[in-house]
Amino acid sequence: MRYSQLARTAVQAVFGNGLRSALTMLGLVIGISSVIILVGIGDGTNRQVSEKMKALGGDALSAYLFDGDMGYNDLSGMNDLGAVDGVAPSKSLMKKLSVGTTVANKAFVEATDEHYLHVRNLKLQEGRNLSAVDRENRSKVIVLGSDVAKTLLGSADGAVGRTVKLDGDEFTVVGVLQNQGQSMGLNTGNVALVPFSTAVSMGESGTITSFYAKARGEDAIEFDASWYQGDDIKALAHDLVEQYGDSLLEKTPEERFAIIEGYGLPTNIARMERDLKRYKINYDVWFRESTLHESGYVKETIDMLTAKGATYETEDGALWLRSTDFGCDKDDVLRRANGFYTYFAADIAYHRNKFEKRGFDRVINIWGADHHGHVKRLQCALDALGLDGSHRLEIVLMQLVRMMQGGEVVRMSKRTGKSLTLTDLLDEIPVDAARFFFNSRAAETQMEFDLDLAIKQDSDNPLYYVQYAHARICSVLKNAQESGIALPDTGKTDLSVLTGADERQLIKQVALLPEEIVQSAVSRDPSRLNKYAVALAQQFHHFYNACRIKGEPAVRDARLTLCLAAKQTIENVLKLIGVDAPESM
C-alpha cells in the first residue's frame, strides 16, 4: 500500500470511525516502516486538550508525515472521502520575510492552498484568501497574520495591496488574518501563507510533509446540484452559526427566515457598496425592492394593468400579462398561483416608479446579454400602463466577458462556486486597468479580458501607453522649467508657427475630443473614448520624437502650449473613463 493510501485511510478512520479505530490504523501504519502522527481534536479526545485547541475547531485534525511519498494530488484526493470536509497541505518554509530592513523574525511561513482557512477555522480581517487561481498560476501572493502585518507594514489596516519580500522575491499581500490566538501550538497572528505551488516553483520540494484535515459535520447538508453553489452562501451561514449557535434550531421557520434575511441582506449590500467604492463607483440612491412590496406599489401596479384589460387569470389562480397582445412571443406570469408576485411584476412597478414618481423622461438600463429575452416584455408592460416603454425605456445589452490568462480561458460559473468576483479581480490587477479594459469594447462586442496584459508595464498595455504619454508631457514641462524656461501664457501664444505635419496632426487630434464625447453618448459606446485616448497618445509620441521643444522662443513656446493642451486633453479623457493620469511613471 502506498504511503498516500495509508494516510488517506487513517484520515477516513479518525473522521469516520472515531479515535479507537484511528489508533488501530496508526498501528498498522507504524508497522509498515513509515510514521504518520494524527492529532484528532473531537469528542473522543481528552477534554483538556480539546478545550486548549478549541480555536482550531472540534472537527479538525493535523497530520505529520515522515519518509512519505505523498504529493499534492494525493492529498487533494482526500476531499473525495465522505467524512472529510476539506484538506490543506502545510509546508514550513525557512525563508526570511521582510520589508526593507525590517524582518518578521517571529513569522511562521507556510506553503498551503485555498482550503487552509476553512480547514483550520480561521477568519480574515481584511482582503481575501489564497485562491485556486493563485495555485494554478503559482502567483506570488501572501496572506499575513495580523502581527506579521503590523511588524512589516506598521498596521494590519491597509496592508492589502502592498508588497513584502520572501527571500528577495516580491509577494503581494492579498489578505490579513484575524488573530485568533493559539491554534495547534501556533500563534495565528504570526502566520504567513503562500500558495504551495508557488513554493514548489521557487525550489521547494513538492512532497507533502504535513497537512490539516476537517471532518464533515454529522448534520452537514449536501447542496443539490441545481442550487446556488457559491462559497459566499456558506460563509454567511458560517457567520450566522457563529453568532446564534444552536438557538436558530429553536426558532420557527418564519423567525429563522427573518433572522437570516436581516443578517444576509445588509451584509451583502455593505459588501457591494465597499467593492463598488473600491472600483470608483458611488451610487446616490440604493433602492430596495422590498419597499415596493411593503408600500403596496407592486399590487397597485398590477391592479392598474388588470383594470386596463391587460391581464387574465388561469384556473389555478395565477395572474398573467397579455404580452402577446403587445408583440411578444408569449404571455408572462405576474402573480403565481400561491399569491406571490414574480420578479417581473416588481420590475414593472420599479420602472413605473421611475417614470411616474421620480419624473424620468428616459431610462437607460444596462443588462447582460443573457437577459435579451426580457427586453421586449418589459417595454410591452410599460406600454400597457400608458408609459410608452417602447420609446422611453432603452436597454443596452452587454456581451459577457471572457477572462484570459496565459493564453487560456479562465472558466468560471457562479452556480458552481467558481466565480471571479470584482474584488477578486481587483486583488489581481489595478483598479485603473480594470476600468480601462472593461470600457475598451462596444456593448455588443464579445470581450476578452487579458489579465496578463492588464498588468504589463509596457506599450503593449493600452492604458500604460496612454498614461505614459501624460507622464512624458509632465516630464517635458518640468525639464523646461528646471532649465529656466517659463511656461507660456497659452492665451497669448502664436500657434501659427506650428506648421509641421506632426504638429498639425496633434492639434487635430486634440480638437476631436468634444465630438468624440458627443458620439460616445449618442451611440451609447463609451469605448470610443478609449480608442481616442490611444490615438491621442500615439500622436503625441510622434510629435515628441519629431519636434524639439528647445530652440527659437516663438516655436518653443508654441510647442510647449501644444504640450499643455495635449496634457490637459489626455487628463480629461482619462477622467471621463474614471482613470488616473499620473505625472510620473
C-alpha positions in Angstrom: 0.0 0.0 0.0 1.4 3.4 -1.0 2.1 5.9 1.8 -0.5 8.3 0.4 -3.1 5.5 0.6 -2.2 4.8 4.3 -2.6 8.5 5.1 -5.9 8.6 3.3 -7.2 5.5 5.2 -6.1 6.9 8.5 -7.9 10.2 7.9 -11.0 8.4 7.0 -10.7 6.3 10.1 -10.4 9.1 12.5 -13.2 11.1 10.9 -15.5 8.1 10.1 -15.0 5.7 12.9 -13.8 7.6 15.9 -10.5 7.7 17.8 -10.2 4.0 18.6 -10.2 2.8 15.1 -7.9 5.6 14.1 -5.3 4.5 16.6 -5.7 0.9 15.3 -5.0 2.3 11.8 -2.0 4.1 13.1 -0.6 0.9 14.5 -0.8 -0.6 11.0 1.0 2.4 9.5 3.8 2.3 12.1 4.3 -1.3 11.3 5.0 -0.6 7.7 8.1 1.4 8.3 6.6 4.9 7.8 5.2 7.0 10.5 2.0 9.1 10.4 1.1 11.1 13.6 -2.5 12.1 13.7 -3.8 14.5 16.3 -7.6 14.4 16.4 -9.5 17.2 18.0 -13.0 16.0 18.7 -15.4 14.4 21.2 -13.2 11.3 21.6 -10.1 13.1 22.7 -9.0 14.3 26.1 -11.3 17.2 27.2 -8.4 19.3 28.4 -6.6 19.0 25.1 -9.9 19.7 23.3 -10.5 22.9 25.2 -7.0 24.1 24.6 -7.4 23.5 20.9 -10.9 25.0 20.6 -9.6 27.8 18.4 -8.8 25.2 15.7 -12.3 23.7 15.9 -13.8 20.5 17.2 -13.7 18.8 13.9 -10.1 19.3 12.8 -7.0 17.1 12.6 -3.4 17.6 11.8 -1.0 15.0 10.3 2.7 14.9 10.3 4.4 12.6 7.8 7.9 11.2 7.8 9.7 9.4 5.0 6.5 9.5 2.9 5.8 9.8 -0.8 2.7 12.0 -0.8 2.3 14.7 -3.4 -0.3 17.5 -3.8 -2.6 15.4 -6.0 -2.6 12.6 -3.5 -3.7 15.0 -0.7 -6.4 16.7 -2.8 -7.9 13.2 -3.4 -8.8 13.0 0.2 -11.6 15.6 -0.4 -13.5 12.7 -2.1 -13.8 10.9 1.3 -17.4 11.2 2.6 -16.3 12.1 6.1 -13.8 14.8 5.0 -14.9 18.4 4.6 -11.5 19.7 3.5 -7.8 19.0 3.4 -4.9 21.6 3.1 -1.2 21.0 2.8 1.2 22.6 5.2 4.9 23.0 4.4 7.1 25.2 6.7 9.3 27.5 4.7 12.7 28.6 6.2 12.6 31.9 4.4 13.1 35.5 5.5 10.0 37.7 5.4 10.9 41.4 5.2 10.1 44.9 4.0 13.2 47.0 3.5 15.4 46.4 6.6 12.5 45.2 8.8 12.4 41.5 9.2 9.5 39.5 10.7 11.6 37.2 12.8 8.6 35.5 14.5 6.8 34.8 11.3 5.9 31.2 10.5 5.7 31.0 6.8 3.6 28.1 5.5 3.0 26.9 1.9 -0.6 25.8 1.6 -3.7 26.3 -0.6 -7.1 27.9 -0.7 -8.6 25.3 1.7 -6.3 26.2 4.7 -8.6 28.8 6.3 -11.7 26.6 6.1 -9.9 23.6 7.4 -8.4 25.4 10.4 -11.5 27.6 11.0 -9.5 30.8 10.6 -11.0 34.1 9.6 -9.9 37.1 7.5 -9.6 40.6 9.0 -9.4 42.1 5.5 -8.7 41.2 1.9 -9.2 37.7 0.6 -7.9 34.2 1.0 -5.5 32.4 -1.3 -7.4 31.2 -4.4 -7.4 28.3 -6.8 -6.3 30.8 -9.5 -3.3 31.6 -7.3 -2.5 27.9 -7.1 -2.9 27.3 -10.7 -0.8 30.3 -11.8 1.8 29.9 -9.0 1.1 33.6 -8.1 3.4 35.4 -5.7 0.7 36.4 -3.3 0.7 36.1 0.5 -1.8 36.2 3.4 -0.3 37.7 6.6 -1.2 37.1 10.2 -2.1 40.4 11.9 1.0 40.5 14.0 3.2 39.9 10.9 1.4 42.7 9.1 2.0 45.1 12.0 5.7 44.2 12.2 6.3 44.7 8.5 3.8 47.3 7.4 3.1 49.2 10.7 -0.5 48.2 10.7 -2.8 45.4 9.6 -5.2 48.0 8.2 -4.3 48.9 4.6 -1.9 46.0 4.3 -3.8 44.5 1.3 -2.2 45.5 -2.0 1.2 46.3 -0.5 4.3 44.1 -1.2 6.7 42.2 1.1 9.7 40.1 0.2 10.2 36.4 0.8 14.0 35.7 0.5 14.2 38.6 -2.0 11.1 37.7 -4.1 8.3 40.2 -4.0 4.9 39.0 -2.9 1.7 41.0 -2.9 -0.4 41.0 0.3 -4.0 39.9 -0.6 -5.3 39.2 2.9 -4.8 39.7 6.6 -5.9 37.0 9.2 -7.7 37.8 12.3 -5.6 37.0 15.4 -7.5 34.0 17.0 -4.7 33.2 19.5 -3.0 29.9 19.8 -4.0 27.1 17.4 -2.1 23.8 17.3 0.6 25.4 19.3 1.0 28.2 16.8 0.1 31.9 17.2 -2.3 32.7 14.3 -1.0 36.3 14.4 2.4 35.1 13.3 1.3 33.0 10.3 2.2 33.9 6.7 0.6 31.8 4.0 1.8 31.4 0.3 0.5 29.1 -2.4 2.0 25.6 -2.2 2.6 25.6 -5.9 4.4 28.9 -5.7 6.8 27.5 -3.1 7.5 24.5 -5.3 8.2 26.8 -8.3 10.8 28.6 -6.0 12.7 25.3 -5.5 10.8 23.7 -2.5 10.1 20.0 -2.6 6.6 19.0 -3.8 6.4 16.2 -1.2 3.8 16.7 1.5 5.3 16.5 5.0 2.2 17.6 6.9 -1.4 18.5 6.3 -4.6 19.6 8.0 -8.0 18.0 7.6 -11.5 18.9 8.6 -14.3 16.5 9.3 -17.7 16.9 7.8 -20.3 17.5 10.5 -23.0 15.0 11.2 -25.7 17.5 10.1 -23.8 18.8 7.0 -26.1 19.5 4.1 -25.1 18.3 0.7 -26.0 21.1 -1.8 -28.2 19.9 -4.6 -26.5 20.5 -8.0 -29.4 22.8 -9.0 -28.8 25.1 -6.0 -26.6 28.1 -5.9 -23.2 26.8 -5.1 -21.2 30.0 -4.3 -18.9 30.0 -1.3 -20.4 33.3 -0.2 -23.6 31.5 0.9 -21.5 29.1 3.0 -19.6 32.0 4.5 -22.8 33.8 5.5 -24.2 30.6 7.0 -21.0 30.1 9.0 -21.1 33.6 10.4 -24.8 33.1 11.4 -23.9 30.0 13.3 -21.0 31.7 15.0 -23.4 34.5 16.1 -26.5 32.4 17.0 -25.2 28.9 17.6 -27.9 26.3 18.1 -30.5 28.8 19.1 -31.6 29.1 15.4 -32.8 25.5 15.6 -35.3 26.5 18.4 -36.8 29.2 16.2 -39.9 28.8 14.0 -39.2 28.7 10.2 -40.6 32.3 10.0 -38.4 33.5 12.8 -35.3 31.9 11.2 -36.1 33.4 7.9 -36.4 36.9 9.4 -33.0 36.5 11.2 -31.3 35.2 8.1 -32.7 37.9 5.9 -32.0 40.6 8.5 -28.4 39.5 8.5 -27.7 38.5 5.0 -29.2 41.4 3.1 -27.4 44.3 4.9 -24.2 42.3 5.0 -24.2 41.7 1.2 -25.3 45.3 0.4 -22.5 46.6 2.6 -20.0 44.3 0.8 -21.3 45.5 -2.6 -21.0 49.2 -1.6 -17.4 48.6 -0.4 -16.4 46.7 -3.6 -18.0 49.4 -5.8 -16.4 52.2 -3.9 -13.1 50.5 -4.5 -13.9 50.4 -8.2 -14.7 54.2 -8.0 -18.5 53.8 -8.2 -20.7 55.6 -5.7 -24.4 55.3 -6.1 -26.5 58.2 -4.8 -29.5 56.0 -4.2 -29.8 52.3 -3.2 -33.4 51.4 -4.0 -34.8 48.4 -2.0 -37.3 46.2 -3.9 -38.9 45.4 -0.5 -40.2 48.9 -0.3 -42.3 48.4 -3.4 -44.0 45.3 -1.8 -44.3 46.8 1.6 -45.9 50.0 0.3 -48.4 48.1 -1.9 -46.9 49.6 -5.0 -46.4 46.3 -6.8 -50.1 45.3 -6.2 -51.3 48.7 -7.2 -49.3 48.5 -10.5 -50.6 45.0 -11.3 -54.2 46.2 -10.4 -53.7 49.0 -12.9 -52.8 46.5 -15.6 -55.8 44.4 -14.8 -58.1 47.5 -15.0 -56.7 48.2 -18.5 -57.7 44.7 -19.5 -54.0 43.7 -20.0 -54.1 40.6 -17.7 -56.1 37.4 -17.3 -56.3 34.7 -14.5 -56.0 31.0 -15.0 -57.8 28.2 -13.2 -55.0 27.7 -10.7 -55.3 31.4 -9.6 -52.1 32.7 -11.4 -52.4 36.1 -13.0 -50.8 36.6 -16.4 -49.9 39.6 -18.6 -51.2 39.5 -22.1 -47.7 40.1 -23.5 -48.6 38.5 -26.9 -51.2 41.3 -27.4 -48.2 43.7 -27.5 -46.0 41.8 -29.9 -44.2 39.4 -27.5 -43.9 35.7 -28.3 -45.5 34.5 -25.1 -47.5 35.8 -22.1 -45.8 36.3 -18.7 -46.8 35.4 -15.1 -47.3 38.4 -12.8 -48.7 36.7 -9.7 -48.1 33.0 -9.0 -50.9 30.6 -8.0 -49.6 30.8 -4.4 -50.3 34.6 -4.4 -46.7 35.7 -4.6 -45.8 38.4 -7.2 -43.0 37.5 -9.6 -39.7 39.4 -10.1 -41.2 40.6 -13.4 -44.1 42.2 -11.5 -41.6 44.0 -9.2 -39.6 45.1 -12.3 -42.7 46.7 -13.9 -43.5 48.5 -10.6 -39.9 49.7 -10.3 -39.9 51.3 -13.8 -43.3 52.8 -13.3 -41.8 54.4 -10.1 -39.0 55.9 -12.2 -41.3 57.4 -14.8 -44.2 58.5 -12.6 -42.8 59.1 -9.1 -39.3 60.3 -9.9 -40.0 62.0 -13.2 -37.6 60.3 -15.5 -38.0 61.3 -19.2 -35.9 58.4 -20.4 -34.5 55.3 -18.7 -31.4 53.5 -20.0 -30.8 50.1 -18.5 -27.5 48.1 -18.9 -28.2 44.4 -18.8 -26.2 41.3 -19.6 -26.8 39.7 -23.0 -28.3 36.6 -21.3 -31.3 38.8 -20.4 -32.1 39.8 -24.0 -35.4 37.9 -23.9 -36.7 40.2 -21.2 -36.3 43.5 -23.1 -39.4 43.4 -25.2 -41.7 42.1 -22.4 -40.8 44.9 -20.0 -41.2 47.5 -22.7 -44.6 46.0 -23.5 -45.8 46.1 -19.9 -44.9 49.8 -19.7 -46.8 50.3 -22.9 -49.8 48.7 -21.4 -49.6 51.2 -18.5 -49.5 54.0 -21.0 -45.9 54.9 -20.2 -44.5 54.4 -23.7 -41.9 51.9 -22.7 -41.1 51.1 -26.3 -39.5 54.5 -26.8 -38.7 55.8 -23.3 -37.1 52.6 -21.9 -33.8 51.8 -23.7 -31.9 48.6 -22.9 -28.1 48.3 -23.6 -27.1 44.7 -23.7 -23.6 43.9 -22.7 -21.9 40.8 -24.0 -20.4 38.5 -21.4 -16.7 38.9 -20.6 -14.3 36.1 -21.3 -11.3 36.2 -18.9 -8.0 35.1 -20.4 -4.7 34.3 -18.6 -1.7 32.6 -20.0 -3.4 32.4 -23.4 -6.2 30.3 -22.0 -9.7 30.9 -20.9 -10.3 31.3 -17.1 -13.5 29.3 -16.8 -16.0 30.5 -14.2 -19.5 29.7 -13.1 -21.5 31.4 -10.3 -23.5 28.3 -9.8 -20.5 26.0 -9.1 -18.9 28.5 -6.7 -16.1 29.2 -9.2 -16.9 32.8 -10.0 -14.4 35.6 -10.2 -15.8 38.5 -8.3 -15.0 42.1 -8.8 -13.0 42.2 -5.5 -11.1 39.1 -6.6 -10.2 40.8 -9.9 -9.1 44.0 -8.1 -6.8 41.9 -5.9 -5.0 40.8 -9.1 -4.9 43.9 -11.2 -5.1 47.7 -10.6 -8.4 49.4 -10.5 -7.5 51.7 -13.3 -6.6 48.7 -15.5 -9.9 47.1 -14.8 -11.9 50.3 -15.6 -10.0 50.9 -18.8 -10.1 47.4 -20.1 -13.8 46.9 -19.3 -14.5 50.1 -21.2 -12.5 49.1 -24.3 -15.2 47.3 -26.3 -18.6 48.3 -27.5 -21.5 46.7 -25.6 -22.4 44.4 -28.5 -18.9 43.1 -28.9 -17.6 39.9 -27.2 -14.8 41.0 -24.9 -11.6 39.0 -24.0 -10.1 40.5 -20.8 -6.4 39.6 -20.9 -5.4 39.5 -17.2 -1.7 39.3 -18.1 -1.8 42.3 -20.5 -3.6 44.4 -17.8 -0.6 44.3 -15.5 2.1 44.7 -18.2 4.3 47.8 -17.8 5.0 48.5 -21.5 3.4 49.9 -24.6 1.5 46.7 -25.3 -0.8 47.7 -22.5 -3.0 50.4 -23.9 -3.6 52.0 -20.5 0.1 52.1 -19.8 0.7 53.6 -23.2 -1.8 56.5 -22.6 -0.7 57.2 -19.0 3.0 57.2 -20.1 2.2 59.9 -22.7 0.8 62.0 -19.9 3.8 61.4 -17.7 6.1 62.1 -20.6 4.5 65.5 -21.1 4.7 66.3 -17.4 8.5 65.5 -17.6 8.9 67.8 -20.7 7.2 70.7 -18.9 9.2 70.0 -15.7 12.5 69.9 -17.5 11.7 73.1 -19.3 11.0 74.9 -16.0 14.2 73.5 -14.4 16.1 74.9 -17.4 14.8 78.4 -16.7 12.1 78.4 -19.3 8.8 79.8 -18.1 5.7 78.0 -19.3 3.9 80.2 -21.8 0.6 82.1 -21.4 -1.4 79.8 -23.6 -3.9 82.5 -24.5 -1.2 84.7 -26.0 0.9 82.2 -27.7 1.2 82.5 -31.5 0.3 79.0 -32.8 0.6 79.9 -36.5 4.3 78.9 -36.3 3.2 75.2 -35.9 3.4 74.2 -39.5 5.0 70.7 -39.3 2.9 67.7 -40.2 3.3 66.1 -36.7 2.3 69.4 -35.0 -0.8 69.8 -37.2 -1.9 66.1 -36.6 -1.5 66.5 -32.9 -3.6 69.8 -33.0 -6.3 68.0 -35.0 -6.3 65.0 -32.5 -6.7 67.3 -29.5 -9.5 69.2 -31.1 -11.5 65.9 -31.7 -12.4 65.3 -28.0 -15.7 67.3 -27.8 -17.1 65.4 -30.9 -15.9 62.1 -29.5 -17.7 62.7 -26.2 -20.9 63.6 -28.1 -20.7 60.5 -30.4 -19.9 58.2 -27.4 -23.1 59.4 -25.7 -25.3 59.3 -28.9 -24.1 55.8 -29.9 -24.1 54.5 -26.3 -20.5 53.4 -26.9 -18.0 54.9 -24.3 -15.3 52.6 -25.7 -14.8 55.4 -28.3 -13.0 57.3 -25.6 -10.5 54.5 -25.1 -9.7 54.4 -28.8 -9.5 58.2 -28.9 -7.1 58.2 -25.9 -4.8 55.7 -27.5 -4.8 57.6 -30.8 -4.0 60.9 -29.0 -1.2 59.3 -27.0 0.2 57.8 -30.3 0.1 61.2 -32.0 1.9 62.9 -29.1 4.6 60.3 -29.2 5.1 61.0 -32.9 5.2 64.7 -32.2 7.7 64.2 -29.3 10.1 62.2 -31.5 9.9 64.6 -34.4 9.8 68.1 -32.8 12.4 69.5 -30.4 11.0 71.7 -27.6 14.1 73.9 -27.2 15.0 76.4 -29.9 13.7 79.7 -31.2 11.5 81.2 -28.4 8.3 81.6 -30.6 8.4 78.0 -31.8 9.4 76.7 -28.4 6.5 78.5 -26.7 4.1 77.3 -29.3 5.2 73.7 -28.9 5.0 74.0 -25.1 1.5 75.3 -25.5 0.7 72.3 -27.6 2.1 70.0 -24.9 0.0 71.7 -22.3 -3.1 71.2 -24.5 -2.3 67.5 -25.1 -1.7 67.0 -21.4 -5.0 68.5 -20.4 -6.8 66.6 -23.1 -5.4 63.2 -22.0 -6.2 64.1 -18.4 -9.8 64.9 -19.4 -10.4 61.8 -21.4 -8.9 59.6 -18.7 -11.0 61.3 -16.1 -14.1 60.6 -18.2 -13.2 56.9 -18.1 -12.5 57.1 -14.4 -8.8 56.5 -14.6 -5.9 58.5 -13.1 -3.4 60.5 -15.1 0.0 60.0 -13.3 2.6 62.7 -13.6 5.5 60.2 -13.4 5.9 56.5 -14.2 
